[in-house]
Amino acid sequence: MRNSVRITSGTYRGREILTPGAGTHPMGEREKMALFNMISSYLSGARVLDAYAGSGALGIEALSRGASFCVFVEKNATAAKTISENLAKLGLDEAIFKGSVANFETDRNFDVIIADPPYDDFKVDEIVYLARFLNPNGILVLSHPYKITDIPGLILLKSRQYARAHISIFTK
């Protein structure tokens, strides 16, 4: 049996979406609320990339809060299927890239990139790679397992710690 999480705010507030289960780590509700409080002013009409998407909860939350579209990147087949199910359940038709972040390609740039990589396989070089898809005034939101103050090519705007999770906001 799969678990579910709730959308915390916006158009889909209170709606439940499924999580894929093993192999993913859904962000805790407290951390998710903190993350979206930190970036709420960037979301209206934003083009969002949800990297390491898992259930798609973070991208769906961004859509619920006013983002214009979201592209989901997920390499785990079960998780990608769960994202499809969650989008269908909400009547959303968003793009899903079924592959690794390192292999993601697009001609689009994004206003907000949300990256919540697996903590046991955290790779700074993949975050640097994602930054190439960031608009000049956009932000990259990173959930990470330890304190990071420097990512090549990015400027740290703010960082907060919530239990084991760190949430940092970067720009170009």
Helices and strands as residue ranges (DSSP letters): E 4-6, E 16-18, H 29-39, G 40-42, E 47-51, H 57-64, E 69-74, H 77-90, E 95-98, G 101-103, E 110-115, G 119-121, H 124-131, E 134-144, E 155-162, E 165-171
